[in-house]
Amino acid sequence: MADQPIPLGLPYPTHSKRHLHNGNDGSGVVPFTNIAGQIITAQITDLAVTNGKLAADAVTTDKILDGTIATGDLAANAVTQVGVAAPTTSAPTIASGTYATLAEMSVTLTTVGGPLLVYFDCVWYGDAANREVTFGVALDGAAEVHDRPQFDATGAVFRNSALVHLFTGVSAASHTITGRWKRSSGAGTITANTTQRALYVVELKR
């Protein structure tokens, strides 16, 4: 006698001879079938496939064809996130040989553990000849790094100092990066010209 389909809503037979209906042996698990090329993107509704429905390593780099993911497919800040300081104080000054945060030169990002690429610059001048200033950047209040001293031999002449630094090994957490400065040696006062200074921080997500 030929196998008969089981009406919907009724359990599968539990005796030793399990019936096969539409590829199902009664175990509740559909056997693997190679469906390569049979399902196209247009047939998959939005959110039909979510992370929770994918097995470990179901999607790996070697399974993604070149050009499959375009820029338009990426959400904002999916690959990087950017923080920008907004200076408002005009012509802040420093007359100390101890590092201080240059006015408004601070950026805080909640990161995912990627390295942080920092760009910091400032247009400045001394109140007289032979003034020297040093700029650096700091992560979470730690010691300044990438110190860059610059000398003004004439006085009252605009100079521009700029530096780039990469912080690596940064944990996934909230982090604050500051642009710092100090008068390197001698006397006198250093002035940052108007609001001509910038601090950019880019997290390079993994």
N, C-alpha and C positions, 0 to 999 in steps of 0.2 A: 504494500500500500504506500502510495506516495506521501511524503511529508505534507502536512497541511499548515498554512499560516496560523499563528496564534492570534486570536482577537485582541485588540488593544485593551489594556487594563487588566489582562489575566497574566498570572506568573508564568515563567518558562517552566517546562517540565524539569523535574528534579531526579528522574530515574537515570540510569547509567547511560542510556542512549540519548544524548542531547541533540535536539533538532537544530538545524542551521536555517535561519531565515534572514535574508538580506545580509549575509555575511556575519551574523551574530550567532555564537555558539551557546547562548544562554548564560554566559558568565557576566554579562553587562559591560564587557570590554570589546570595543570594535577592533578587529585585527588591523595591523598596519597595512595601508595600501599606498603605493607610490602615486601621488597626485601631482607630480611635477608638471607644470604647464597647464593644469586643468583649472586652477583658481587664479583669477587676475584681481588686481587691486580694486577695480570697480565693483567687484562682487562682495567686497568686505565692507560692512557698514562701519561708521565711526564708532570707536571704542569697542568693536567686536573682539579685538585682540588687545589685551592689557598685560602689563608686566606680570601680574599674578597668575596669568594663564600660560605663561611661557616656562618651560622647564629650564633648569640650569644649562647654560651654554647652548640654548636653542638658537640664539642669534649671536654669532661671532663675526669678527671683522672679515674673515675669509668667505663668509656667506653673503656678504653685502657687495653687490656689483658696483664697480666704479660708476659714478654719476647717478646712483640711485637716490642718494640724499642730497638735495640741492639746498642752497642758502635759504630759500623761501620755506623749506620744510623745518627749519630750526627756530625754536622760540627765542625771544629776546633773552640775552644773557645765557643762552644754553652752552656756549663754548667759553665765553669770557664774561666778566662783569667789570665795570669801570666806575671808579670814584674820582670826582673832580672837586678840588677846593675852590671856593669862591671868595677871593679877597675883597674886602670892603673898606678896610682902614687905609687911609692915604698916608704915605710917607712915614711908616713906623721907623723907629731908630733903635740902635743898640750901642752902648758905650762900655760894655762889660766883656771881659775875657772868658766868661762862662757861657756855655751854650744855653740858648733859650729858643722856644718855638716862635718862628716868624709869624706875625699876626695872620690868623685864619688859615695857616698852612697845615691843615689837619684833615685826614680822610679816614673814615671808619667803614669797614666792610665786614659782613658776615660771610666767611669763606667756606668752601667745601674741601679745603686742603691743598689747593693748587699753589704754585709759586706766585709771588707778587712782583710785578714789574713796575718800578717807580721812576717817574721823571719829575725833576724839581729844578726850577730856574728862578732867577731874580735879577732885575736891573737895579743897580745900587751906585752910590758915590760916597766918598769921604768928605769930611768937613775941611780937610787940609791935605797937603801933600804927604806922601809916605804912610798912608793908612792901609791896613791889611784886614781882610775879612775871610772867615772860613764858613763854608756851608756843608751840611751833612743831612742825612735822613736817619730816622729812628723808628723802630718797630716796637710798639707796646711799652714805650718808656725805657727800653734798653739803651745801651751806649750807642752814640752816633757812629754811622759807618759811611764809607765813601767820602771822607772829608776832602773838601776842595778849597784850599786857600787861594786868594787872589789879592794882588798888590795894586794899589793906586798911587803911582809916583807923582802925579801932578795935582790931585785934589779937585773936587767939584767937577769931575768928568765922569759921565755915565759909563759904567762897566756892566757886563752881563756875565753871570755865572750860571752854569747849568751842569747837571749831573744825572746819570742814569744808574740805577742799582736794581739787582734781582735778589729778592729774599726767597730762599728755598727752605724746604722742611717746615713749612708753616702749617700748623694744625687747622682742622676744620672748626672754626670758632669765630667770634667777633675780634677783629684786630684793628688797631689804630696806627696809622703811619703819619709821622710829622716831619715837616721841613724845618730844619734847625739852623741857627747861625750864631756867630760870636765875633767880636773884634779880636783878631788873632794876636796882635802885639802892639806895643806902644800906647799912646793916648788917643784922645779924640772920639768922634762919633761917626758911626756908619748909618746911612739912611737908605732905605729901600724906596726907589723912585715911585711915587704915587701908588697905584695898585698893580704895577707891572711885575707880577710874580705869579707862578703857577705850580701846582702840585697835582699830578695825575697818577693814579694807582690802577693797574689792570691785573685782575686775577686770571691766570691761565688755567682754566679748569681741566681736570683729567677725565 
